[in-house]
């Protein structure tokens, strides 16, 4: 919960909805504006990889870019 507040992560229910939408529509390209710590990019990636979808994610704050890269690489 602390991570959700600090990094403005979506809550688990919203994450599940996002994954369901991606699973249903199977977009080939996904653009995320505001990566933060990479939480939602990881959720989307878990679904998109099933059909070779691609995620481009953008973050302005260098500290968060570094953290997001670390988190995504661990997945």
Rosetta blueprint (number, residue, H / E / L):
1 X L
2 X H
3 X H
4 X H
5 X H
6 X H
7 X H
8 X L
9 X L
10 X L
11 X L
12 X H
13 X H
14 X H
15 X H
16 X H
17 X H
18 X H
19 X H
20 X H
21 X H
22 X H
23 X H
24 X H
25 X H
26 X L
27 X L
28 X L
29 X E
30 X E
31 X E
32 X E
33 X E
34 X L
35 X L
36 X L
37 X L
38 X L
39 X H
40 X H
41 X H
42 X H
43 X H
44 X H
45 X H
46 X H
47 X H
48 X H
49 X H
50 X H
51 X H
52 X L
53 X L
54 X E
55 X E
56 X E
57 X E
58 X E
59 X L
60 X L
61 X L
62 X H
63 X H
64 X H
65 X H
66 X H
67 X H
68 X H
69 X H
70 X H
71 X H
72 X H
73 X H
74 X H
75 X L
